[in-house]
């Protein structure tokens, strides 16, 4: 049967035979979308994909379900949402379906309404639930109560406790003058991180503050919230272009985050080091320059605590962009990746857990641009919490050529089966993915009328959900389509041009509609050495957490910052605590003294005019500023850098930090000059006590073969003594 499905009927049925080895025994929900060739800030781009305006997200999509016998139902249409033809007030676009633990309802994001000709109107993605998923049931759609109504809410998933976890672009502190948060790359609008909502009470909690965005959260079978984070902790490239005279973005600093903050005649940045091409800032220094850009897998508890890369895996293990040695005058510093994982990837998008082997995640290794975040399907092994990063490896499922694109005039290699996104493994072992046979970069091959009144876009990419089959060489490739194709006759104003689309819609984001076990909610724990210090100092863990929560603070503890993972030689690793005998030193290279642990907080104080106006654009980018919003730490000694604490003689650190705001940090020498820098942003929750054995987590051993330290941190003891003395505890 080759006829394409059209219209909005109740029982849009098509029988589709699949080979026995690819049997689908549960319903599959998925979305259709009008193809949008543009791949910057559009609905399926790698970043800035959260905006509800019609030029970025289109209109005319639906939420569908395919039953095991091949029958299809347009769920949103049957529930009374959406329209054919010219898109108006009832127009919709849908995305991000996620199935409840009981398998009886789906939460998803939907934007409603389309502009009239020449009308400029603001639209926001909102969260909805749908019930009545059975073949003979009538679906009912309900808007999720008490969600942020004037912001974009996407990527929802169900928590284990009745709450909903989702991504939003709501400002970190709810202050509208900071909207939108601008990312650290192009200063394009970004989401602000993961949020948690109790629909019954309206309680909203920011779980993670992400300066450039978090994406696609879900709760794995171990109870962790797993998601992709855009790690882009680097200086502002727009400001570097302005500074070097090669660009005209009009970047500047605000005096603070306040609504009435002054515009300063400055674009100063203090952390991290300048970008590689910022020759003016690098002149006369011993720095190579620093660029950092990854989309990697992260984990966090449902309450927003214990945020970290999955099992502390990162650039050294997974690969990613090249990061040179930090200093030019220390020959033992070098870029080195962990040898335990021979298959490197650049990014890890659209992560899912394998229900047939929970110790594995699958996802997409794709370019940042030009493929709608589609590329190669890869598998990350040994993801259970009992493993460390040295044990985790990447397997290439589709051929490695599918991770990139070929030129317009190039012939793709025979192994290249196209591009993939939204992979999912069904409970029976069948692998599904949205797939296009296109191997080149995306491009609009349509036409526009000379007066720009009508546009007929034609995307190269044609995503259809397909099963995959394993080839004789062990790789996987697209096989049978899930449907016979779904088409609509769609027009909408963009808002000045009438956009026409009459061909097949994209099929994306398949999810298996089936009940699954709900994991236990993870609770915070405190390490044995830290607990011993509390007991010896007569401070209960409960009272300490209550104090922190009452002040909106978190406590970070490190046992020995002189120890660093054996795979990290990009930054200094021969470290000694100034004035003490504590050190971790190899037989080669310069020894660096460390004396202070200096924290930085992400302040939204970078603005820009675009270079063609004196009026600032809406929104602000974060800049790392020395910690200034917490005054409860012990007083600084003379000459100590602002926002720092002293490293204790045993190499330990204990510091009170702000919460629900991105943070980073560095070790400095006695004069306050940086020695080792954190390369990621993290955030913490009120009452959280975060224990890290070392500054860069040890997988199996440090630079001289030592395991993770277990010393009782003296810095914690000193902090408790100070807090008791001033009556805080």
N, C-alpha and C positions, 0 to 999 in steps of 0.2 A: 504494500500500500504506500504510494509515494505522494499522495495528496497532502499538502501542508495544512495544518490546523489554523483556522481563523475564527474570529468572533468571540462572543462572551458566554456561550451557552453553558448550561448546568453540567451536561455530561458530554464534554468534548472528548470523545473516545477514539483511541487508535491502538490497535494491537501491534506489538513490536516483539518479534521473536529474538531472543538472545541465546547464544550458545550455552549449553548445560554448565560449562565451567564458570560462566559469568551470571549465574542465576541471581535474581534480585527478589528476595522473599519478604521485604518490608516496604511500605510506602516511602517514596523519596520526594521531599519538598525541595523546591528550587525557585529561583526568580528568573523572570525575563526582563530584558531592558532594551530600549532602543539604542543601537550602537552609536557611540560618540567617538569619532576618530581622535579628537584632541586628547592628549595624555599628560597634560600638566594641570594639576588641581581638579581634574575631572573625577567622576564617581569611582572609577576603578584604578586610578593612579596610585603610585606607591605612597605618596604623601599628599597633604592638602586635599584629601578626597571626601571631606565631610560637609561640603557646602551644599545647601539646598536650592540655590538659584538654578533656573532652568538651563542656562548655558553650560553649567558644570554637570548637572545630573540628568537632564532630559526629562521627558514624561512619556507615559504609555506602557510602562512595565506592569508586571503582575506577580503575585505569589501563586505558584502552581503546586499540584501534588500529582505524582504518578503512582498508581497502585501496582501491586505485583503482577496483575494480569495485563499491564500495559495501558489501562485506561487512565485518562488525564482529566483533571478538573482544575479550572481556573478559580482558585479559592477567593481571591479578592473580588472578582467579578460577581461570583455567586453571592458574596456577602454584601454586594451593592456598592462597590468602590471601583472607580476607574471609568474610562470612556474610550470609545473609538473615534476616529476622525479628528477634527479640530479639538485640541485639548483646551479645556476651560477650567471653571471653578472646581469641577469634580475630577480633574486629571490627577493621576498619582504616579509616583515612582516608588519602587520597593527595593529593599536590600537586607542582607544580614539575618536570615532566619536562623533561629536556634530553638531546639526542641527541649521541652521540660523533661525533668527526670521521669515523670510518669508516662511520657510519650503521648499525652492527650491534648497538648496545646503547644503553640509555637509563639515565640516573641520575635518581633522583627521591627525594622525601621521603615517609615513611610513618610513621604512628603506629599502634601495635597495642594492642588491648585496650580494654574498656569496663567501667565499674564496675557492680557489683551494686547492688541497692536500698539506699540510705542509705550506700553505701560511698564514702569519700573516698580517692582514689588519685592518685598523680602519674604522668603520662604524658609522654614526650618524643618529639618528631619526630626520626627518625634517617634516615640516607642509605642507599639501596639501589640496586643495579644489576639490570637485567633484560636477558637475552639470549634468543635464539630468537624473533625478532620476525616471521619469515616466516609466511605464511598457513598453511603446512603444517608448521610447526615448533612444538614444545612450549616455551613460555617457562619460563625458570628465573630465580628471584630470589635474589640474594645480598646480604647486609648488608655494607656497606662497612666494612672492618676499620680498627681503631685510631682511630675518630672519637671525639669527646667523648661519653661514654655517658650522662652525667647532665645534659645540657643539650640544648636544642632546636637542631637543625641543619636548615636549610631552604635553598631557592634554590640547589641545587648546579649547577655547570657544569664542564665538562672544561677543564683547562689544556692548554697545548701540550707540556708536559714530563712527562706522566703523573700530575701532581698534580691534586687536586680543589679547586676554589674554591667556597666556600659561605658562607652567613650563619649565625651562631651567637649565642646569648645567653650563651656562656661568658664569665666575667669576664675583663677585660682582662689581669690578671696571674694568673688562675687561683685567686684567693683567694675561697673560697666565702662568706665573710661579707659580701662586696660584692654578692652575688646577691640579687635581680636588679638590674641597672642600671636606674635609673628615668629616663624621658625628661624633656626640658626643658619640656614643655607641661603635661600632666596628672599628671606623675610616675607614669605607668603603666609597667609592665615594657617594656623595649626590648631589641632585639638590640644587640650591642656592635660590630658591623661585619663586615667580610669576613675570612675565614680561609682558609688554604691547608693542605692535608693531603696527605702522601705515605702512601697506604694500606699500602704495603709496610713502611715503617720506623716509622710512627707519628709522624713529624715534623710538628708543628703550628706554624704561623706566623700571627700576627695581621697581616693586610695593612693594615687600616685600623681606627682606633679612632673610632667614631661615637657621640657622646654621645646622639643620639636615633635612630640606626638607619640602616643601608644596606639596599638591597633589589634583588633580581632582577639579579644580575651575569651578564654573558656576555662572551666575547672576540670583538671585531669583527675584520673582515678585515685591519685594520691592526695587530693584535696588542695592542690596548688592552683592559683589562678595563673595560667600560662598566656603569654601574649608576645607580640613583636613590638620592640621599642626602637625608635630611631635615635641612635646614639650619634650626636653631632656636636660634641663639646669642643668647639674651636672658636677662635676669634671671628669677628664679623667680616666676611669677604667684601661686602659692600663698602664698609668703612675703610678696609685696606685699599680698595680701588680708589675711593675718594682721597685717601691719604697719599697715595702714590701718583695722583693726578691722571690716572688712566680712565676713570669713570666719573659720573656726576649723579650720585644717588641722593646727595643732600643728607647724609647721616649726621646725627648729633646725639648728645646725651641729655637726658632730663636730670634735674637736680635730685629727684626722688620719684617714687611711684605715685605720689599724690596727684589728684586731679588738677591742682593748681601749680604743679611743679614748674620751675623755670626751665627754659630752653638754654642750655649752656653752649658756649662757643668752644666745645670740646667733643672729641670722640675717643677719649682715652679708654683703654682697656688694660686690665691688670692680670687676667688669668683666662686661659692658659697662655703659653708663649705665642708669639706672632705666627701668622700663616707663612708657608714656605715662600710665596711670591711677594710677601710684604717686605721688600728690600729696604725700605726706609726704616722700619721698626727693627729689622734684624741687623742693620749696619752697626759694626763695632761690638757685636755680641759673639758669644761662643755657641750660638744656637743654630740648629739646622732649620728650624721652623716646623710647625705642627699642623697637619690636616687630619681630620678624623671623621669617618662617615661609614656607619654600619646600620643595618636593620637586623638585629639579632634576637634570639629567644630569651625572654625574661620570665621571672616568677615572683609572686607575692602572695601573702596570705589574704584571705577574704576581708580582713580588717585593715589591710594596707600596711601591715608590718612585714618585716623580713624581705624587703625588696632586694633582689639580686638577679644577675644572669643565671639561667638554669644551671644548677650545680656549679656555679661560678665559671662556666665556660665562657670564652671570649675570643678576642682577636688572635691570641697566640695559638689557640686550638683550632678555630674555625677558618682562619685566614682573613679574608677581607682586604681592605685597602692597605697599601704600603705605608708604614710609619717608620721613618728613619730614626737613628740614634739621636737622643735629645741634645747631647753636647758634641761639639766638633773636636774638642781637645782631649777626649778620652778614647783611645783606640779599642778598648775592650768592649765598649758599648756598640751594639749592632742590632739590626732588625733580625729577629729570630722567631720562627713559628714552631709550635710544639710538634715534634716528629711523630707523635702517637697517632695523629689523624692525617693520613696521606692525601685524602680528598678534601680540597679546600672549596669554600663557597664565599660568595660576596655578600649575600643577603639570605634571610630565611623568613619568607612571607607565608601568611595563611596557614599557620601551624594547626595540625590536628593530631590527636593521639590514635594509635592503632588499637582498636578494641580487641583484636586477636592476639596482640602482644603489647601490653601497656608500657613495656620498657622502651618503646619506640615512638618517636614523633615523625610525621611526614610534613613536608612543606615545599615551598617553591624558592629556588635559587634563580633570581631574575635580575635583569638590569634595572636601574633606577628610573629610566625613561624609555619611552617609545614602544613598550610592549603591554601596557595596561597591567603591570605587575605579573605578567605571565612569563614562564621560562621552563626550567628543568625541575622535575619532581625529584626530591632528595629525601633521604631518611636519616634521622639522627638517632643513634642507638644508645642504650644504657642511660636513659634519662631518669630512671628511678632515683629517689633521693639518696639511696644507699651507694650510688656511684659518684665518682668525682670526674673532673674534666679530662684527666688522662685516659680514662676508660671509655670516653664517648667518641664515637666516630661517625663520619658522614659516608653513607652509601649513595651512589648515583643510581636512581631507579630508571629514569629516562636517560638517553644518551647525553653525554656532557655537551654536545653541540647544541642541544635545546636550551642551554643556559644563556645563549647570546643570539645575535642577529647576523644575517648575511647582507651584503650590499645589494642594491637594486640590480646591479649587472653581474652579480655573482651567482654561481650554481651551488645550491646547498649540498653538502655531503649527503650520501645516501642514508647515513645513520640519523640524520636530522628529521624527526617526525613532526616538527612544528613546535608550538608553544602551549604550555599548560598552566592552569591556575585552579584554585579551589579544590585541591585533592582531598578525597575522603575515602577511608577504608570502611566498608560495611561490616556488620557483625559476622557475616558469612565469609568474609575474606575478599570480596570483590572490590577492586580499586576503581573509583570513579574520579573524573576530573573534567573541568571545562577545558575545551581544546580547540585550537585553530590550526589548520595546516600551514598557515602563513609562517614563513621563516624570516622575512624581512622586517624592518622597522614599520610601525604603523604609519599610515598616511591617508589623508582624505583624497580619494580619487574621484570624488563627485564633482558637481558643477554648481555654479552660482550665476544667476541672471546678471546681465551687465549693470542693471540699476540696483542690484543687491536686495531686491524685494523678495526673491525666492531663492532658496538653497536646497540642493539635493545631495546631501553628504553621502559618501560611500566609503565605509571603513574597509581597509584591507582585512582586518581581523574579523573572523566569523566564528564566535565561540558557540560550540555545541557540547553538551554534556555527553561523555562517552565512557564506556567501560574501557579498561586497558587490558592488554594481553602481554604475556612474557614471551620474548623472542628467543630464538636458539642461542644467541650470544649472552643471554641473561638480562638484558635491558628490557624495559617495558615501552609500549607504544599504544597509541589510540586504536580502539577497535570499534565496537558497535555503538551507535548513538542511542541516547535514552528516549528520544522522541523522533517523530518523522519531520520535525521542524515546525515552528510556531511563528505565524506572521500576523501583522496588523497594518492597517492603513492609518498612519499617524501624521498629523501636521500640528505644529505649534510655533508660536512667535518667540523669537529668540533674543530680545523682544522686538527688534526692529525688522528682522528678516523672517519670512515664513519658511520654516524648515519642513521638508517633506520626507517621509520614510514609508516605504511600502513593501519591504522585503522581510526576510527572516529576522527575528529578534535574537539577541544574545541570550543564551541559557547559562546561568551562573549559580554558584554557591549551593550545590546539592547537600542535603542533610538527610540522614536516615531517621524516619519517624518511628521510633521504637523506645520503649521504656529501658532504662539502664540503672544500675545501682548508684545510689547517691553516696559519695564518700563522706567520711567524718570531717567535720570542720577542724582545721588546724588551729591550735592554740599556741600562744607564745611560750617559749621555754628559755631558761637561763642556764648557761654553761656551768659545769661543776666548779671550776676555779673561781668564777665570779660569785657563785653562791657561797662558797667558803669564805670569801672576803666579807660578804654581807653578814654572815653568821658571826664571824670573829669581831665585827664592828658593832654588833647588836642592832642591825637594821634589817627589818623584814622586807622581803621582796614586795609584798603587798603595799606596805607604807611608802616604799620608794616609788612604786608605780603611781600611787595615788597623788604623791607630791608632784611628780612629773605631769600627770594629767591635769591637775589643778592649775598648773602654770603654762599649759600648752607646750610642754617640752618633751624631748626625747634624750636618751643618754646613749652615746656611742662609746664602746670600750674596745681597745685593741691590746693584745697581750705583749707582742714584741714586734715593733715596726721595722726592726733591722732585718728581719727575715722576709725574703721574697721568693716567689715561685721559681723553680729551676728553669722554666722556659722563657722568662722575661729578662732579656738583656738589653732592651731598648732604653731603659733608664738605669741610673746607678743602683748597683746591688751589693757593693762593698760598703756597708753602713755601720757606723759606730755611734753610740750615744755620747754626746759631748759630756766630759767630766765624769764618766763612769767606765767600768770595764766591760759593759755589754756591747757586743759587736757580732756581726756575721760577715766574715771576710774571706774571700778566696785568695789564692796565691798570685793572682794577676790583677793589675789595674789599680787605679787610684782609690784611696779610702776617703769616704765622705762622712764628716761629722753631721749628725742631726740633733737638733735641740728643741724644736717647736713643731707642734701640729697645728696648722693654720686652716681654718674652715672658710669656705666661701658660700654665699647664698645667692640664688638667682633672683636678681631684681629686674623688673621690667622698666628699664630706664633708657633703652635705645630707641630713638625715633628716626624718621626720615621724611623728607619732603618729596622725594622723587627727582629732585634736582631742577625742576621746572617751575617751582612755586615756593613761596615762603611759608605756606600753610602745611603743617604736619599732616601726614597720612594717618588714618585711623589705626590704632593698635600700637603695640610696642614689643620689641624683642628683649629677651633677658640678656643681661650682662652679669658675669660673676663678680661679686663685690665681697671684700673681707667681711666676715660675720659682724653684724652690728645690731641685730634685733634681739639678742640674748645678753643679759647682764648678770646672770646668776653664776657664771664660772668664777673661779678664783681670780683675784686681780693680777694683771700682767706685770711681770718684772720689767725693770728698766731695759729698754732696747728691744723688747719682744715685739714681733710683728702684730699688728692689729688683728683681732679675731682669732687669737691662738691660745693654746695652753702648753705648758711645759711637758716635754716627754720625760717620764720618770726614769730613774736609773736602771730599771730592769727592761727598758724599752717599751713600756706600756703607756697607753693614753686613755684618759677618760674625760669626756667633754659633753656638756649640755648643749643641745642644738635645737633650732626651731623646727616646727613640724608643718607638714603639708605645704612645703616649699622645697624646690630642688636645691640640693647641696652638693658641693664637691670639696676637695681639700688637698693639702700638700704638706710634705715634710720640709722644713727649712733648716739651714745651718745656724750657728749662734748669731750671725749677723742678719738673719732674716732672709737670706737668699734661698730660693727654692732648690731642692735636691731631687725629690721624687714627687710626681703629681698623679693624683687620681685622674683617670681618663673618662669617667662616666659621671652623669648626674644620678643622685639617689635622693629619695625623700623618706621621711619617717612619720610616725603617728604619735599623738599625745599619749604619754605613758609607756612608749616603747623603750625597751632596753636592748640595744643592738650590740651583740658581741661578735667581733671579728678577730680571729687569732692573730692575723698579721695585716700589713697594709695592702699587699697584693696576695690574695688567697693562695695558699699552698695546696696543690693537687695531691701530690704524693711526697714531695721533698723540696727543700729549698736549695739555694745555690751551692751549699756545701754538704748536701745530702741529709740534712736534718728533717725530721717530721714536723707536723704542726705543733707549735708550742702549747704547753699546758700549765705555765706558771700562773700563780695567783697575781693578778695585775696590781702592782703597787699604786698606780695612778688612781685606780678606783678607791683604794683605801684612803689616799690623800684627799680625794674629792669628798668622800663621805665624812671625813674628819672636818673638813671645811664647812660642809652643809650643816652638820650637827652643831658646830661652834656658833654659827650665825642664826640658829633657831629654825632652819628650814626643815630639818628632820627631828 
